[in-house]
Amino acid sequence: MENNKYQKIFLNSWHPFFWIALTVFLVYSATLSFNIVYLDDNVLVVNDYFYNKNLSNLPSAFQEDIFRTPYQGGSYYRPILRTTFMLDAQFGEGAIIFMSHLTNLLLHFFAVCLLFVLLMKFGIKKETALWLSVIFGVHPLAAQTVSFIPGRNDSLLAIFVFPAIWFFLDLLQTGKMRSLFWHLFFLALALLTKETAVIVPALCFIYAITFEGGKKIISNLTNYLYLFIGWLSLYSGWFLIRKAVLNNIVGNADYQIVPSILQNLPSLAPAIGKIFLPFNLSVFPVLRDMTMVYGTISLALLLLWFIFSRNKNYRLIFFGAAWFSLFILPTLIKPMDDTSDFNENRIYIPMLGFIFILLGM
């Protein structure tokens, strides 16, 4: 009887989405009164207000980088992000900052709802998926994505990445070509939102190898062939458009991929520490000011849990580690003249990998 009452209150019908909305609003409603922090938001939201207000400029948002760098310049091709700023601007100059924060709040809510649906697609029980989603929704690390206006790029990316993965799983389960279409559709939107989306096919491939296995892949080879052709076509088009806009596939800053990764790799320890021990948070932490203590403690506790856990799901643990590693890797590639740092909003999607790791242990 008690279980039925619990299910009726929390799990029936639309109720999970109500509880997600309630918790997110209670925690983050204060951000609606926040101002700007003069870290890109003054440029993208305030200075560009009149450009954003004019919807006839929408096509040009797809023809230049997010900072409106002169022709064939810049490094960040993110037209979907620009589109959200344009929609905010339609409510007037006096409301632009409030609307920007409100949009951030709503985007986070939608991302958490989609996470809930995605977790159930992975076969996680509804009640577990709900509580994990709520924990993610109120996690202190998400504050940077919600309260920092340009930080919405990561919640916006999640809104497209989560359905892309959901439809990939549905394609494997049902073999329906409409799932392939929607997978590619949301992946295209993700690519136009943030460059990190480029790793999604690699994550899908790892999932297929880990959970489907070679025999099942061979038996469904036609579906995988269509999937590969779809990825190849989509990425070819994206690279060509990106090169035409930026005149460089990677970007025009001083990018040196391997040295950049090596330079910023130490920031992963404090980043992981903030997932489990979220202290000393900052939207723009500098590596030399970060402490390794919380990361060391968190990794040590995870290792001990792994060693002493009796019922390990190695596939889930491996997939969670792959999720974190693949989504975190592009964030380590930055211009060499940048100060070593790790913007905390970049941990928004990668930290979900630890949900799978913990479930596996």
PANUFI-979431 format. One record per residue (C-alpha): residue in one letter; x, y, z negated. Coordinates in steps of 0.2 Angstrom, whole numbers, plus 5000, padded with zeros to 4 digits. Layout:
BEGIN
type/east/north/up
A/X/Y/Z $
...
***
This chain:
BEGIN
type/east/north/up
M/5000/5000/5000 $
E/5014/5012/4995 $
N/5023/5008/5012 $
N/5007/5012/5022 $
K/5005/5028/5013 $
Y/5023/5033/5016 $
Q/5021/5028/5035 $
K/5005/5038/5036 $
I/5013/5054/5029 $
F/5030/5053/5038 $
L/5030/5042/5053 $
N/5013/5041/5061 $
S/5010/5050/5078 $
W/5017/5068/5078 $
H/5022/5068/5059 $
P/5040/5065/5061 $
F/5042/5081/5072 $
F/5032/5091/5059 $
W/5044/5086/5046 $
I/5059/5090/5057 $
A/5052/5107/5061 $
L/5048/5111/5043 $
T/5066/5106/5037 $
V/5074/5115/5051 $
F/5064/5131/5048 $
L/5066/5131/5029 $
V/5085/5129/5031 $
Y/5088/5141/5045 $
S/5074/5154/5045 $
A/5086/5166/5037 $
T/5096/5167/5053 $
L/5081/5177/5061 $
S/5087/5192/5051 $
F/5105/5190/5056 $
N/5114/5203/5067 $
I/5128/5200/5080 $
V/5146/5195/5075 $
Y/5155/5204/5089 $
L/5162/5187/5095 $
D/5156/5186/5113 $
D/5138/5189/5108 $
N/5141/5208/5109 $
V/5146/5205/5128 $
L/5133/5191/5133 $
V/5118/5198/5124 $
V/5120/5217/5120 $
N/5131/5224/5133 $
D/5123/5213/5147 $
Y/5105/5217/5141 $
F/5100/5227/5157 $
Y/5108/5214/5169 $
N/5099/5200/5159 $
K/5082/5210/5159 $
N/5082/5210/5178 $
L/5076/5193/5183 $
S/5081/5197/5201 $
N/5098/5194/5195 $
L/5094/5175/5191 $
P/5102/5169/5208 $
S/5118/5178/5204 $
A/5120/5169/5187 $
F/5123/5154/5198 $
Q/5136/5163/5208 $
E/5148/5169/5194 $
D/5155/5163/5177 $
I/5146/5167/5161 $
F/5157/5182/5157 $
R/5153/5189/5175 $
T/5171/5190/5179 $
P/5174/5197/5196 $
Y/5172/5186/5212 $
Q/5181/5169/5211 $
G/5187/5172/5193 $
G/5184/5166/5176 $
S/5184/5149/5168 $
Y/5166/5145/5162 $
Y/5153/5141/5174 $
R/5137/5140/5163 $
P/5122/5147/5173 $
I/5109/5138/5162 $
L/5116/5147/5146 $
R/5115/5164/5156 $
T/5097/5159/5160 $
T/5092/5158/5142 $
F/5099/5175/5138 $
M/5089/5182/5153 $
L/5073/5174/5145 $
D/5077/5182/5128 $
A/5079/5199/5137 $
Q/5061/5199/5143 $
F/5055/5204/5126 $
G/5063/5221/5126 $
E/5079/5229/5120 $
G/5073/5232/5103 $
A/5069/5213/5100 $
I/5084/5206/5109 $
I/5094/5201/5094 $
F/5079/5194/5085 $
M/5074/5184/5100 $
S/5091/5177/5102 $
H/5092/5170/5085 $
L/5074/5163/5087 $
T/5079/5155/5103 $
N/5094/5147/5094 $
L/5082/5141/5080 $
L/5070/5133/5093 $
L/5084/5125/5103 $
H/5091/5117/5087 $
F/5074/5110/5083 $
F/5071/5103/5101 $
A/5089/5095/5100 $
V/5085/5087/5083 $
C/5068/5080/5090 $
L/5077/5073/5105 $
L/5090/5065/5094 $
F/5076/5056/5084 $
V/5069/5049/5100 $
L/5086/5044/5107 $
L/5090/5035/5091 $
M/5074/5025/5092 $
K/5079/5021/5110 $
F/5095/5013/5103 $
G/5084/5002/5093 $
I/5086/5011/5076 $
K/5071/5009/5065 $
K/5059/5024/5066 $
E/5061/5029/5047 $
T/5080/5027/5048 $
A/5080/5038/5064 $
L/5069/5051/5056 $
W/5081/5053/5041 $
L/5096/5053/5051 $
S/5089/5066/5062 $
V/5084/5077/5047 $
I/5101/5075/5040 $
F/5109/5081/5056 $
G/5096/5095/5057 $
V/5101/5102/5040 $
H/5119/5098/5041 $
P/5130/5113/5036 $
L/5140/5111/5052 $
A/5125/5114/5062 $
A/5124/5132/5055 $
Q/5137/5138/5067 $
T/5127/5132/5082 $
V/5111/5140/5075 $
S/5117/5156/5068 $
F/5130/5161/5081 $
I/5121/5166/5096 $
P/5133/5159/5109 $
G/5134/5144/5099 $
R/5117/5139/5107 $
N/5128/5132/5121 $
D/5130/5116/5111 $
S/5112/5113/5106 $
L/5107/5118/5124 $
L/5119/5105/5130 $
A/5112/5092/5118 $
I/5094/5095/5125 $
F/5100/5089/5142 $
V/5113/5076/5136 $
F/5101/5066/5125 $
P/5088/5064/5138 $
A/5101/5059/5151 $
I/5107/5045/5140 $
W/5089/5040/5135 $
F/5085/5038/5154 $
F/5101/5029/5157 $
L/5096/5016/5143 $
D/5079/5015/5151 $
L/5086/5012/5168 $
L/5096/4997/5160 $
Q/5080/4991/5151 $
T/5068/4993/5165 $
G/5077/4994/5181 $
K/5065/5008/5187 $
M/5073/5020/5200 $
R/5063/5035/5192 $
S/5074/5033/5176 $
L/5089/5035/5188 $
F/5082/5051/5195 $
W/5078/5058/5178 $
H/5095/5053/5171 $
L/5104/5062/5186 $
F/5092/5077/5184 $
F/5096/5080/5165 $
L/5114/5076/5169 $
A/5114/5090/5182 $
L/5107/5102/5170 $
A/5120/5097/5157 $
L/5134/5101/5169 $
L/5127/5118/5173 $
T/5126/5121/5154 $
K/5143/5116/5148 $
E/5158/5107/5155 $
T/5159/5094/5141 $
A/5144/5085/5150 $
V/5157/5079/5163 $
I/5161/5064/5151 $
V/5143/5057/5150 $
P/5146/5044/5164 $
A/5161/5038/5155 $
L/5151/5036/5139 $
C/5137/5027/5149 $
F/5150/5015/5156 $
I/5157/5011/5139 $
Y/5139/5007/5133 $
A/5136/4995/5147 $
I/5153/4986/5144 $
T/5150/4985/5125 $
F/5132/4981/5124 $
E/5127/4973/5141 $
G/5143/4964/5145 $
G/5151/4959/5161 $
K/5138/4945/5166 $
K/5123/4956/5164 $
I/5132/4970/5174 $
I/5135/4958/5188 $
S/5117/4952/5188 $
N/5111/4970/5189 $
L/5124/4976/5201 $
T/5112/4985/5212 $
N/5106/4997/5199 $
Y/5124/5000/5194 $
L/5129/5004/5212 $
Y/5114/5016/5214 $
L/5120/5024/5197 $
F/5138/5026/5203 $
I/5132/5033/5220 $
G/5121/5045/5210 $
W/5136/5051/5199 $
L/5148/5052/5214 $
S/5136/5063/5223 $
L/5131/5074/5208 $
Y/5149/5077/5203 $
S/5155/5080/5220 $
G/5142/5094/5222 $
W/5146/5101/5205 $
F/5164/5102/5208 $
L/5162/5110/5225 $
I/5150/5123/5218 $
R/5162/5126/5203 $
K/5177/5128/5215 $
A/5167/5140/5226 $
V/5162/5151/5211 $
L/5178/5150/5201 $
N/5190/5147/5215 $
N/5198/5133/5204 $
I/5189/5117/5198 $
V/5197/5118/5180 $
G/5196/5137/5178 $
N/5208/5152/5180 $
A/5215/5153/5163 $
D/5232/5145/5159 $
Y/5226/5127/5157 $
Q/5239/5114/5154 $
I/5228/5099/5149 $
V/5240/5087/5141 $
P/5250/5100/5131 $
S/5234/5108/5126 $
I/5227/5092/5119 $
L/5243/5089/5109 $
Q/5243/5106/5102 $
N/5225/5105/5096 $
L/5225/5087/5091 $
P/5229/5091/5073 $
S/5213/5101/5071 $
L/5203/5084/5072 $
A/5207/5079/5054 $
P/5199/5095/5046 $
A/5185/5094/5059 $
I/5181/5076/5053 $
G/5183/5081/5035 $
K/5170/5095/5038 $
I/5157/5081/5044 $
F/5158/5072/5027 $
L/5164/5086/5015 $
P/5157/5102/5023 $
F/5167/5115/5013 $
N/5176/5131/5019 $
L/5166/5132/5035 $
S/5169/5146/5047 $
V/5163/5149/5065 $
F/5181/5152/5071 $
P/5193/5143/5060 $
V/5212/5145/5064 $
L/5222/5128/5062 $
R/5235/5135/5052 $
D/5222/5141/5039 $
M/5213/5124/5038 $
T/5216/5111/5025 $
M/5219/5093/5029 $
V/5214/5087/5012 $
Y/5195/5084/5016 $
G/5199/5076/5032 $
T/5212/5064/5024 $
I/5199/5060/5010 $
S/5185/5057/5022 $
L/5196/5046/5034 $
A/5202/5036/5019 $
L/5185/5033/5012 $
L/5179/5027/5030 $
L/5194/5015/5031 $
L/5190/5008/5014 $
W/5171/5006/5019 $
F/5176/4997/5035 $
I/5188/4985/5026 $
F/5176/4980/5012 $
S/5160/4980/5023 $
R/5154/4963/5025 $
N/5141/4964/5039 $
K/5150/4975/5052 $
N/5143/4978/5069 $
Y/5159/4980/5079 $
R/5150/4985/5095 $
L/5141/5000/5086 $
I/5157/5005/5077 $
F/5166/5005/5094 $
F/5153/5015/5103 $
G/5152/5028/5089 $
A/5171/5030/5090 $
A/5170/5032/5109 $
W/5155/5044/5107 $
F/5165/5055/5095 $
S/5182/5054/5105 $
L/5174/5057/5122 $
F/5164/5072/5117 $
I/5178/5080/5106 $
L/5191/5078/5120 $
P/5186/5092/5131 $
T/5185/5104/5117 $
L/5203/5102/5114 $
I/5207/5108/5131 $
K/5209/5127/5130 $
P/5220/5140/5138 $
M/5238/5139/5131 $
D/5238/5157/5126 $
D/5224/5154/5114 $
T/5227/5153/5095 $
S/5225/5135/5089 $
D/5208/5134/5082 $
F/5192/5123/5083 $
N/5176/5132/5084 $
E/5164/5122/5073 $
N/5149/5123/5084 $
R/5159/5111/5096 $
I/5157/5097/5083 $
Y/5138/5098/5085 $
I/5137/5083/5098 $
P/5153/5074/5094 $
M/5149/5071/5075 $
L/5134/5061/5080 $
G/5147/5047/5084 $
F/5149/5045/5066 $
I/5130/5040/5064 $
F/5134/5025/5075 $
I/5150/5021/5065 $
L/5141/5022/5048 $
L/5126/5012/5055 $
G/5138/4999/5061 $
M/5146/4997/5044 $
***
